[in-house]
Amino acid sequence: MRHTEYMATTVEEKDIILVRRVLTGDKSAFRSLVERYQNYVFSIAVSITKNREEAEEVAQDVFIKVYKQLGSFQQRSQLSTWLYTITYRTGLDYVRRKRLHTEPIEREDGQAIPLADDLEAGPSGQLQQSDLQDLLAGALEQLEAADAALLQLYYFKERSVREITDITGLSASNVKTRLFRLRNQLKEVLSQKLNQEIEDLL
């Protein structure tokens, strides 16, 4: 490991060092980038395709694009945001080939509201966190690919609205409107699933 990598203390700094090494032809550095982000890319791809095998295809396609386009990364945003942008668009393109009201949706510091905080007044307040994750996974499968990806980015990856606008190309007001609508839709789906589980126990 080079001396500069010892000096890097943040994820962003380490990412930039790896990017620079990749651009000099260091293939081991690219493998390190893949290992660092493959789970994140795969989880977004799954939320879009709703199929693990198809998500693997999308993830492979994403990293091929990343390798070819890494020289165009401007470092104006975090590498993770740039990666999620490619994943989001690649996933939606894959799916396409196969076949209201706005309210504040962020904390004052501009960061995404954690899922438990945003839904604590809803049915999730009656569930253990592990049960909630299982119910959410089933609920997301009932949504359109683009909607599921939006919720995945906001709640599970805790990307801010500003970051999501960069990733999706949507305006901030559009992102907030859709998140508000989808949040209510998600609460309704969770409520129905919870009631069904209670009936099954009786």
Secondary structure, DSSP 8 states (H G I E B T S, - for coil): --HHHHH--SHHHHHHHHHHHHHTT-HHHHHHHHHHHHHHHHHHHHHHHS-HHHHHHHHHHHHHHHHHHGGG--SSS-HHHHHHHHHHHHHHHHHHHH-------B-TTS-B--HHHHHTTTGGGGS-HHHHHHHHHHHHTTS-HHHHHHHIIIIIS---HHHHHHHH---HHHHHHHHHHHHHHHHHHHHHHHHHHHHHH-
